[in-house]
Amino acid sequence: MPEILRMPEVAAGATEAILSAWNVPVGQAYSAGDLLVTIETDKAVVDVEAEADGVLLRLLAEAGATVEVGSPIAVTGASGETVDDAAIAALGISSPTSTDAPAAAVVAASVAAAAATAPATPGERVFASPLARKIARDAGVDLAALDGTGPGGRIRRRDVEAHLAAAPAASVAAPAAPAPAASPKPVAVTGDAEYVDEPNSRLRNAIAARLTESKTTAPHFYVRGSARVDRLLALRKEINDGGDIKVSVNDLVVKAVAKAHTLVPALNVIWTGDAIRHFSRVDVSIAVATESGLVTPVVRGVDRLSLGELAAATQDLAARAKDKRLQQSELEGGTISVSNLGMFGTEDFAAIINPPQASILAVGAARQEPVVVDGALAVGTVMHVTLSVDHRPVDGAAAAEWMRAFLGLLEAPARILV
């Protein structure tokens, strides 16, 4: 019998999410494990798989709509089943013929979403997600020329992106020039001062909420240190000479963080409220700046990865973070984050812990500075770091021991690879 499909809670604590795209057309059968719907959270895009075989009978929320967790988004059923207004009412959904405004809005959304998956022209039978259609339209790509990898040959966003990446620039028609966007109107306040309000994005609101929670609930303390990294930079140069995967300074720092966690396991923990949870492997979050805000994807088992594997993983995560193609699961977990502002020339800073992690390492630029060698002044390349620590699961002595181990690894970098 027909069943209601509801907006899942794809991110812990989320109250709503954006229904990004339907991956199965209305009336088409799907199998368990097929990608049914794509949902966008504050920081990631999540593909939701079907839990059992079925048919998408009717849509109750359009692609692009913001939907509360638990709200109906579609009606599913078995092959050959149909659903009418009475059946929807029997399932506890307001009848489409109701004069109730919210119900009418649901019906309008269903019609709009169904139209988005219809063929592009009356003579074609091209199934594509709304997001794929938008990308193709903006790039001047004819969907009829693409082969879809979705259920039933449906064209998805990744198919359009793959076509754009492979096709020569001349083979893609130039999209029509968009209408000029209206400029925000400055508002005069006092004297000659003016301002423009930029509405907060969902990601910006999420960042604000998490960091406020962190600073008001986790008692931060800070451990600072500096290390000569001349040998570290020389090791990186030697590794990258002729290598297929280029290793960054940040990759070496992340690997040193994982090694320090194995040497001082008291830092490889989180605070649960009822207990201090200790982990057997080291998962490290990497701060990535995107156009819409900061995200922190997690590299799993850094202590067990080779340096090349780590570099490949971080490059992949960073690229997908900037394209908003991370899965929600890739943003969860970890006991420590690494935030590196050295590439911007920042010498020293302190970062806010990403809850429920126990610490975050702020990494500054590697710069030439005066150093003392055997009682004499010399010039060395120095990196300044600051470890922000949650005092609930970690004591000061443990953090100091960790910092000593970490700085020692930076100054004797061959030990990072052992």
Buried (B, 14 or more C-beta within 10 A) or exposed (E): EBBBBBBBBBBEEBEBBBBBBBBBBBEBBBEEEBBBBBBBBBBBBBBBEBEEBBBBBBBBBBBBBEBEBEBBBBBBBBEEBEBEBEBBBEBEBBBBEBEEEEBBEBBEBBEBBBEBBBBBEEEEEBBBBBBBBBBBBEBEBEBBEBEBEBBEBBBBBBBBBBBBEEEEEEEBEEEEEEEEEEEEEEEEEEEEEEEEEEEEEBBBEBBEEBBEEBEEEBEBEEBEBBBBBBBBBEBBEEBBEEEEBEBBBBBBBBBBBBBBBBBBBBBBBBBEEEEEBEBEBBBBBBBBBBEBBBBBBBBBBBBEBEBBBBBBBBBEBBEBBBEBBBBBBBBBBBBBBBBBBBEEEBBBEEBBBBBBBBBBBBBBBBBEBEBEEEEEEEEBBBBBBBBBBBBBBBEEEBBBBBBBBBBBBBBEBEBBEE
